[in-house]
Amino acid sequence: MAVRLRAWTLADAPVLAELINNKKVQDNLRDGIPFPYGEEDAKVFLSEMLASDPDQNIAFAIEADGKLIGSISAVRCGNIHFRTAELGYYLGEPYWGKGFATEAVRQICEYVFQKTDIIRIFAEPFAYNAASCRVLEKAGFQLEGVLRSNAVKNGRVQDMNMYARIRKE
Ligand SMILES: CC(C)(COP(=O)(O)OP(=O)(O)OC[C@H]1O[C@@H](n2cnc3c(N)ncnc32)[C@H](O)[C@@H]1OP(=O)(O)O)[C@@H](O)C(=O)NCCC(=O)NCCS
């Protein structure tokens, strides 16, 4: 199936809400996302994102064969890190294990390195998130180190892995 990144629209709200209204998805993300997650939450998120500066927040819907399956973004950092971006992504559970996330990560990296001046894209999956670590490795990211006891998720202290891909690597 063909994976494609495209711009978000407000009409994505119902499907987006279905994808992220899932504890198994949210257990691998940062806190602050409503749960349960409804269409109104998706509309708020989409409105904020559509109003944001596209040079700061490079955000795409992930499609496979014309169907919305997930979300991916590269967010530019501030201060001396202004040429660094943090990558974040998720797919709805029915779409896991088919190579879609790896393809989406490859595509956003190509876009970011071609269309912006960003030189470093990094991601910080929880160390236990083997699927996400593998996605990053397959997409050309290097493990730079383990950020020990770097987060508390669901009441547990967690290590996170620092992965990065540098322009021209
Ligand atoms: C992580 C996530 C994006 C992966 O998406 P995906 O489309 O299933 O990933 P891919 O199919 O491209 O690749 C997954 C790889 O991980 C491997 N994998 C999956 N589960 C694994 C596990 N428990 N242990 C080891 N490897 C695992 C797969 O075998 C595959 O590697 P392979 O191609 O070498 O066989 C998806 O599971 C997801 O959205 N999870 C919830 C949100 C999340 O974790 N986001 C990332 C936050 S950093």
The ligand as an SDF file (V2000), in Angstrom:
LIG
                    3D

 48 50  0  0  0  0  0  0  0  0999 V2000
    5.5230    2.7430   16.9090 C   0  0  0  0  0  0  0  0  0  0  0  0
    4.6390    2.7150   15.6770 C   0  0  0  0  0  0  0  0  0  0  0  0
    4.6220    4.1150   15.0620 C   0  0  0  0  0  0  0  0  0  0  0  0
    5.2310    1.6960   14.6880 C   0  0  0  0  0  0  0  0  0  0  0  0
    4.5210    1.7680   13.4760 O   0  0  0  0  0  0  0  0  0  0  0  0
    4.5390    0.5530   12.4250 P   0  0  0  0  0  0  0  0  0  0  0  0
    3.9560    1.0480   11.1470 O   0  0  0  0  0  0  0  0  0  0  0  0
    3.9360   -0.6350   13.0550 O   0  0  0  0  0  0  0  0  0  0  0  0
    6.1100    0.3260   12.2330 O   0  0  0  0  0  0  0  0  0  0  0  0
    6.7980   -0.4700   11.0430 P   0  0  0  0  0  0  0  0  0  0  0  0
    5.8620   -1.5590   10.6040 O   0  0  0  0  0  0  0  0  0  0  0  0
    7.2490    0.5230   10.0140 O   0  0  0  0  0  0  0  0  0  0  0  0
    8.0720   -1.0730   11.7680 O   0  0  0  0  0  0  0  0  0  0  0  0
    7.9610   -1.6980   13.0320 C   0  0  0  0  0  0  0  0  0  0  0  0
    9.2120   -2.5090   13.2780 C   0  0  0  0  0  0  0  0  0  0  0  0
    9.2710   -2.8040   14.6770 O   0  0  0  0  0  0  0  0  0  0  0  0
    9.2890   -4.2160   14.8510 C   0  0  0  0  0  0  0  0  0  0  0  0
    8.5940   -4.5000   16.1050 N   0  0  0  0  0  0  0  0  0  0  0  0
    7.2940   -4.3190   16.3770 C   0  0  0  0  0  0  0  0  0  0  0  0
    7.0270   -4.6710   17.6440 N   0  0  0  0  0  0  0  0  0  0  0  0
    8.2120   -5.0660   18.1770 C   0  0  0  0  0  0  0  0  0  0  0  0
    8.5870   -5.5510   19.4540 C   0  0  0  0  0  0  0  0  0  0  0  0
    7.7060   -5.6660   20.4530 N   0  0  0  0  0  0  0  0  0  0  0  0
    9.8910   -5.8730   19.6580 N   0  0  0  0  0  0  0  0  0  0  0  0
   10.8060   -5.7270   18.6590 C   0  0  0  0  0  0  0  0  0  0  0  0
   10.4930   -5.2480   17.4230 N   0  0  0  0  0  0  0  0  0  0  0  0
    9.2070   -4.9310   17.1910 C   0  0  0  0  0  0  0  0  0  0  0  0
    8.6220   -4.7680   13.6300 C   0  0  0  0  0  0  0  0  0  0  0  0
    8.9710   -6.1400   13.4360 O   0  0  0  0  0  0  0  0  0  0  0  0
    9.1980   -3.8430   12.5580 C   0  0  0  0  0  0  0  0  0  0  0  0
   10.5570   -4.1420   12.2680 O   0  0  0  0  0  0  0  0  0  0  0  0
   11.0050   -5.0510   11.0000 P   0  0  0  0  0  0  0  0  0  0  0  0
   10.4890   -4.3740    9.7750 O   0  0  0  0  0  0  0  0  0  0  0  0
   12.4850   -5.0820   11.0970 O   0  0  0  0  0  0  0  0  0  0  0  0
   10.3510   -6.3990   11.1930 O   0  0  0  0  0  0  0  0  0  0  0  0
    3.1730    2.2970   16.0110 C   0  0  0  0  0  0  0  0  0  0  0  0
    3.2250    1.0590   16.6590 O   0  0  0  0  0  0  0  0  0  0  0  0
    2.4680    3.2860   16.8890 C   0  0  0  0  0  0  0  0  0  0  0  0
    1.8710    4.2220   16.3950 O   0  0  0  0  0  0  0  0  0  0  0  0
    2.5190    3.0770   18.2400 N   0  0  0  0  0  0  0  0  0  0  0  0
    1.8860    3.9550   19.2020 C   0  0  0  0  0  0  0  0  0  0  0  0
    2.4730    5.3720   19.2170 C   0  0  0  0  0  0  0  0  0  0  0  0
    3.9880    5.3910   19.2530 C   0  0  0  0  0  0  0  0  0  0  0  0
    4.6400    4.5460   19.8280 O   0  0  0  0  0  0  0  0  0  0  0  0
    4.5610    6.4440   18.6110 N   0  0  0  0  0  0  0  0  0  0  0  0
    5.9920    6.6480   18.6080 C   0  0  0  0  0  0  0  0  0  0  0  0
    6.3870    7.4600   19.7930 C   0  0  0  0  0  0  0  0  0  0  0  0
    8.1520    7.6980   19.8670 S   0  0  0  0  0  0  0  0  0  0  0  0
  1  2  1  0
  2  3  1  0
  2  4  1  0
  2 36  1  0
  4  5  1  0
  5  6  1  0
  6  7  2  0
  6  8  1  0
  6  9  1  0
  9 10  1  0
 10 11  2  0
 10 12  1  0
 10 13  1  0
 13 14  1  0
 14 15  1  0
 15 16  1  0
 15 30  1  0
 16 17  1  0
 17 18  1  0
 17 28  1  0
 18 19  1  0
 18 27  1  0
 19 20  2  0
 20 21  1  0
 21 22  1  0
 21 27  2  0
 22 23  1  0
 22 24  2  0
 24 25  1  0
 25 26  2  0
 26 27  1  0
 28 29  1  0
 28 30  1  0
 30 31  1  0
 31 32  1  0
 32 33  2  0
 32 34  1  0
 32 35  1  0
 36 37  1  0
 36 38  1  0
 38 39  2  0
 38 40  1  0
 40 41  1  0
 41 42  1  0
 42 43  1  0
 43 44  2  0
 43 45  1  0
 45 46  1  0
 46 47  1  0
 47 48  1  0
M  END
$$$$
